[in-house]
């Protein structure tokens, strides 16, 4: 019973992606899109790439 917890995780289905790896990639893509949208809206509002002082 305890030997399954001590062994490293094995992939049962060849080279296909794990469910959690797929969810991680989807979350990273959504995060990158959100950062891009916020940065683009900030550049349109501020008028430049970096605006420290107005």
C-alpha positions in Angstrom: 0.0 0.0 0.0 2.7 2.5 0.9 5.0 1.6 -2.0 2.8 3.5 -4.5 3.4 6.7 -2.6 7.2 6.3 -2.6 7.5 5.6 -6.3 7.8 8.5 -8.8 4.7 9.2 -10.8 4.5 7.3 -14.0 2.5 8.2 -17.1 0.1 5.5 -18.2 -0.6 6.8 -21.7 2.7 7.3 -23.5 3.6 10.9 -24.3 0.2 12.5 -23.9 -0.2 15.5 -21.6 -1.4 15.1 -18.1 -4.7 16.8 -17.2 -3.0 19.1 -14.7 -0.3 20.0 -17.2 -3.0 20.9 -19.7 -4.8 23.0 -17.1 -1.5 24.7 -16.2 -0.9 25.6 -19.9 -4.4 27.0 -20.3 -4.0 29.1 -17.1 -0.7 30.5 -18.3 -2.2 31.4 -21.7 -5.1 33.1 -20.1 -2.8 35.0 -17.7 -0.6 36.1 -20.5 -3.6 37.3 -22.5 -4.9 39.3 -19.5 -1.5 40.9 -18.9 -1.3 41.8 -22.6 -4.8 43.4 -22.6 -4.0 45.3 -19.4 -0.7 46.6 -20.8 -2.2 47.6 -24.1 -5.1 49.5 -22.3 -2.6 51.2 -20.0 -0.4 52.3 -23.0 -3.5 53.7 -24.8 -4.6 55.5 -21.7 -1.1 56.8 -20.7 0.2 57.5 -24.2 3.5 55.7 -23.8 5.2 52.5 -22.8 6.4 53.7 -19.4 4.8 56.7 -17.7 6.3 57.4 -14.3 5.2 61.0 -13.8 2.4 62.8 -15.6 
